[in-house]
């Protein structure tokens, strides 16, 4: 056998897995004195060690091997450090203290990136984030000592110390990673080059600060895929508990991160929601960043540094979200309604800070997109000759730019209520808990249109390519996106029909909510008419487009029963709602996102993903997903509430829940197939440098992968974007510069 | 025209079958209140709309995928059809009317669920983590079970002691949040004698799943009998300290978390508790004496019991006399 090969990798993997698992079981035995074969310690240890040995066997002492080695050693060292600190503070040794888990997470992650690429933007940022967090926390602790207050709390520091620590961690990350260096240089009067990523080539540029929108788009996408995996893992954990009634897995005897089983359930369920939301925001930012300048014929986004900043601020935000799991979690769901959120553990505050920080990413990214579309279109590209995805990007950006502040504000008010005793939502102090819900939903309802409009744009963008026909009613589809964005602002209180708000307000909100159905209907009818009399072919991207249409249709049609007040009085807060919005999000984001990844993968890499694996992915995921959401909606109608760790066995939901859990696992397996396909195809995919899909779109008229500064020759728009079937027509024509430097 | 005819027939056939299938799937629980009738009526119209619109989109889509697919060896594009403005106007305006009709029906159905009977039976509901308490002000009764007479409107005046809860009996359909700092109202006219459960529908903490209480719809005679039994129990209880203690635990919703028969709930059981040895989370073992019980009520964080940490119980600021009564009651639980 050679020094490195796949076969050797799997052999090493098996050895590492077994050895680490045995070591983990032994470790648990040594500490607790009882022999437990299924335990978190051996599972985690076996995961990181086997990943290390797999990589070592397959590729030798490569950067990835070093990364996993760093993760394993850093994680262990961090845990040990945490144990020692906790021992010094508490005076007694607690083997499962959250302090140790926290240091393990932070140092393990940092060591991973250090191992992969040495000191780069990510690893420097993470190191500085740890330092900033500790400095902030220690600063408050010193003040508390000076004031004669207790400095230590159940999670090492007190809550105010963690809040300032978390906040300073974000600032230190940004400064330490170099995301703001150019601006500081400008402030001091130093010029910086327009593009400085040439110092990094190959994959390393994805771990450094880059101003290239294509690199940033891919950074967003990879981060989104990572968070989707984390959020999906959380879903599998609580779905496992739900497989049968009573508590079997997340039991009361568990104590992890300072939480019992049911409390962990609530934390995982809540974080599943918000981590998925952040991953969606990053996913759409990825698609928009990568595609919009290419579709417009621009060299980059309007503000490349702001663009990089928008991405990099989402990294410390993600770290804060994971910290919230360890610092006691929180039991409020992603909505964080007070008074419950005013009483939850410290994890709640990390959650608030994480969302607040991620919101900046969304707001600034939206601003950048709007300016780019307004100012940087190719010659001849009038508003109604823009690719349809650009319309969706603008509509979504208008919402993200103007509504995101409200959720940040709502969470900030609860944060201040907890820290400073300001009773915004505390009835005892004249506050009003229902006010929070208005502020929260004023963003969080339009937010679902932020999630789905880009996906619907992808559907409209790809359908003509694979139906070989013009997009039916282009202007109507473009305007329907704007209409959805506008009406979306007027419907927020339909989440509050049972909340005890003014009763009569419920009727106008019912009307406005139902109005959303009209522009959405226009899209569906136009899509069907686009397919009619086409010459349809269905490679993997088209499969996901079609799947997205049907799934989103189910999500859309299950909407009106929630919009009409009286039926919603029954449906509100049940599993029906859970099924309904998973349909809208899978149809409006997940399926189109996968379609976009399969579609533009050759553009980004010059290779294509395996069609066979793509079809396995689709045919495994789609039926499982239908079963999952239909089952959810059915038991929801029959009395299954959402967000419960356990359900009354008398309701006879056990069999359905078991099926739902199995469906959930099948979806997870299909996503693993995708992830393998994605990373394997980067290196081993079939070469595809031409116009793979025979598209009229400008980015496919130049060879793949896309050159660093996009189009070597600028183009002019000379026709309609989707005139498939019109002989001799062209969308763009490249202009040969007459003189050098002329555009 | 041939394509349109085939698709049109298929849409109707599929819509009918979809509706029959959904109708047969048994999607709603028992219909046990007058309010449920108008909600189920609207739900049925929603199912009809869903069946029709689903078929209207999916049938032509699947038809196109089969009939207009690119066949082997075929190249070239489909027909160059850019759009059709009258058609776009039609599928904007017709849905507008459907939506307006649906909204009107929604408003009508909402009105039906809100019909007020001025002679409704008033019951005061107190929700707290994680128990429901029902008070009948006319009779001075307090109970952890809701008993209501059939075919008479009941007005629940609901208050929360801590966080937001939501009152939901699936068989009654209607749901109403219980919000701290205000009284929310819930009107229901039960129409079917039987035993149901109120299930808290708004996430309220770690034992939210278990915040369920029996709701019993009685015949008029059974209801009157229950009331008089409860009145007797209350009168008897007032005579002894342990009786008063028992009433206090009902009024404060204690048995939402503490079982009386040794089974495990959110908090430790009270069965055989008094005088037993209790292992605490901090490693101490203490005797469950008067002082321990008083401390557990006044400052639950100080006496976290092993296996129940971190505690979710808020402090209950009861008077010394009340605590003494509760202790007297606990002594009887053997």
Interface residues (C-beta under 8 A of the other chain):
Chain A: X252 X253 X255 X258 X259 X260 X262 X263 X266 X331 X332 X333 X337 X339 X340 X343 X427 X428 X431 X432 X433 X434 X467 X468 X469 X470 X472 X473 X474 X475 X476 X498 X499 X500 X503 X506 X507 X510 X511 X514 X515 X517 X518 X521 X522 X524 X525 X526 X527 X528 X529 X531 X532 X533 X534 X535 X536 X537 X538 X546 X549 X550 X553 X554 X557 X558 X560 X561 X563 X564 X565 X566 X567 X569 X570 X572 X573 X574 X634 X637 X638 X639 X641 X642 X643 X644 X645 X646 X647 X648 X720 X723 X724 X725 X726
Chain B: X25 X26 X27 X28 X29 X38 X39 X42 X43 X46 X49 X50 X53 X54 X57 X58 X60 X61 X64 X65 X68 X69 X70 X74 X76 X77 X78 X79 X80 X81 X82 X83 X84 X87 X88 X91 X92 X95 X96 X99 X100 X102 X103 X105 X106 X107 X109 X110 X112 X113 X114 X162 X163 X164 X166 X168 X170 X173 X174 X175 X176 X177 X179 X180 X181 X182 X184 X197 X199 X200 X201 X202 X203 X204 X205 X206 X207 X208 X209 X210 X212 X264 X307 X308 X309 X310
